[in-house]
Structures are given as C-alpha cells and as structure tokens.
Amino acid sequence: QVRLVESGGGEVQSGGSLRLSCSASGLRFNFYIMGWYRQLPGKQRDLVATITDGGKINQLVATEGRFTISRDDAKNMVYLQMNNLKPEDTAVYYCHAQSPILEDDYWGRGTQVTVSS
C-alpha cells in the first residue's frame, strides 16, 4: 500500500520559514517524480515544484528564490523549504508522486500552511 505522509505545516508570520517533509512508503521511490502542490478552498490544486530522481526541478515562478524542493532517495523523503513566506502562500500543501514508467500517481492528505500578515 502506497502512503505519502506530509508534515511540517503550521502558522507563521509573513517573512517566516517552514520546512515541509513528505515520507513515502510502499513504492519504488526512484521511479517517481516527486512534487508539492497547493490548494486554496474552492480552487484547483496548483503545482509548486517537482523533482525527478535525477534532480531536475520544475517550479512555480512565484516561488522561485523562496522555495527549494529536494529529495533523499535513501530515505524515501521529499522536502520543501519555504522561506520569506507571504500571505498568498497560505494553502493546503500536498505531496505527490508520479511515475511515467509505471503510469500511476499518488497523493498525500495534505498539510495546512497559514501565513499571517
């Protein structure tokens, strides 16, 4: 059974930092493009950043220079370091795993990030 479990969300003031972690189990981690998405109530889920097993990164322009995605394949973990947070970053952040090889994907349950002004 595949599980993606996010942690590290919370409430911070504008300009603060948070580090999100996602622990993956039940899958061949290096087969998967790992990513973070975020969603506001009533809105679609938007890509924040993805990273391949080879380290190729695709990232939302609005987060470049503030957010850094990384992965540790030895630990089956993916991280999102978020610095200089802004109120517009407030959302539920979801961990995502996608395998072009296996043609499947999985979602975590999400973690709330709230940035107050």
N, C-alpha and C positions, 0 to 999 in steps of 0.2 A: 504494500500500500504506500503510495507516494504521499509525503507530507511536506509542506512548506510552512514553517512557523516563523513569523516575524516577531521582533522585539525591539525595544529602544525608543518607541514613540513616547510622546508626552507633550507637556505645555512649556513653552519658553517665550521669553520676550523677544521682540524684534531685535535682530543683530546677534542672537544667540546661536548655539550649535546643538545638533543632535546627531547621534550615530545609530542608524538602523541596521539591524542584523537579520539575516534570514537563514535558518537552518533547514537543509534539505535532507530527506531520507527516502529510501525506497526507490531510488532511481540512479542511473549511471550518470553521475553529475557532469562528467566531462563531455557527455553527449549533448548537453543542454546549453543554449543561450540563456543566461540568467538576467533578470531585469527587475526594475522597480517601476511601478505605475502609481498614479494617484487619482483620486476621485472625490469631487465635491458632491453633496446631496443634490440629486436631480440632474447631475451632469454625467457625461461619458467619462470612462476611465482613460486617462491620458498617459502616454509614455513619459517617463522621467529619464531613464537611462537603461541601456542594456550592455552586456559584456559577454563576448564569446570566450570559449576556453582558451583561445589564442590571445586574448586580451584586447581584441578590437572593441571599441566603445562607440555607441551611438547615443546621443544625449540631447535632451530638450535644450534649445538655445537659451531659454530664460534661466536655466540653472547652471550654465557653463561658468566656470570661475568660482562658483559657490558650492556645488555638489560634486562629489567624487565617488564613483562606483568602483568596487574592487571585489575580487573573489579569491577564495582559498580552496583550491580543488582537493587538497589533502584533508580538509575539514568539512567539505561539502557546505561551505558557507559563502554567502554573498553579503556585501555591506554597502551602505550608502552614507557617506559622511556628508552632512549638511551644515554648512557654515553661513554666517550672515543671513540668517533666516528672515523672511519677510512675511507679513500677514497673509499675503496672497499664496504663500506656500501651505497654508492651512488646508488639510485634506486627510483622507484615509489613504495610507500608502500600502500598496500590495506588492508582494513578491511574486514573480512569475518565472516559470521555467518552460522553455520551448525547444523542442528537438526537431530540426529539419530532417534529420536522418530517420528518426522513429515516427515522425509526423504526429506528435502529440504535444500537449501542453498542460500545465497545471498552475493553479493559483493558491496563494495563501489566503488567510482570512482577513488580513489587513491589520494595520496599527494606526491609531489616530495621532496626527501631528497637529498641534494647535500653536499658532504664533500670535501673540498679543502685541498690540502697538503701544 
